[in-house]
């Protein structure tokens, strides 16, 4: 994580978009992640940085929560 900036305290839009990845198309398509609890804007410089950041920040999912997701046999892979 290179660039981290606090954004939510004075920005209603940032609060609404917390937990999302945003593309700043006016600045060469830069990607930013708004951390949902810290309200930091984290710069994702490339695909590997995005993957590493999401992997580091991920909370995971429990087997109980996973079992709540709908399943369809049409979704099987061959």
N, C-alpha and C positions, 0 to 999 in steps of 0.2 A: 504494500500500500504506500504509494508515494505521496500524493497530494490529498490531504484531508482538511476539510473546512466545515465549521459549525454553521448550519443553515436554518434550522427549524425555529429557533427562538423568536425570530422576527419575520418569518415568512410562512403565511398560511398555505401557500401552494406547496412548499417543501413538506410541511406537516401532512398534507393530503397525499403526497406522492411517496412518503416514507416507505421503504421496503421495495421500491421499484428501481429498475435500471432505466436511466434517461439518456437519450441521444441529443447532444448539443450540436445540431446540424449547422449552425452558423459558425462554429469553430472546428471545421474539418471533421465533423462526425464524431467528436469525442464522446465517450460513454462515461457516465457517472452513476454510482449507486448511492441512494440515500438510506443510510443505516436507520432502521426503524426505532431503535431505543436510544441511541446516542445522538441522533439527528446530525450526523456528519455526512458531508458529501465526499465520496471516495472516488478518485479518478481511476478508471480502468483503461490503462494505456493501450492494451491489445488483448487478443483472445486469451492468451495464457495468463495475463494478469487478472482478467475477469474470472477465469476458472479458479485460479489460486485464491482470489479474494472470496469468492462464493464458497469455496471448499472450507476456507478458514472460518468464515462467519456462519456457516450453516448450523442449524440446530438439530438436524436429523429428523427422523420420524420413527415412532414406536410401532411395533407389530400391531398393537391394538388400533392405532390410528390408520395404519395401512389397510387393515381389514375392513374399515368403514368405507373405503373407496369403492364405487360401483365397478363391477366386473362383467364383461361380456365375452362370450366365446368368440365373437367376431373380432376381438382384439388380439387374438393369438398370432404369434409370428411363426413363419415357416422357414 
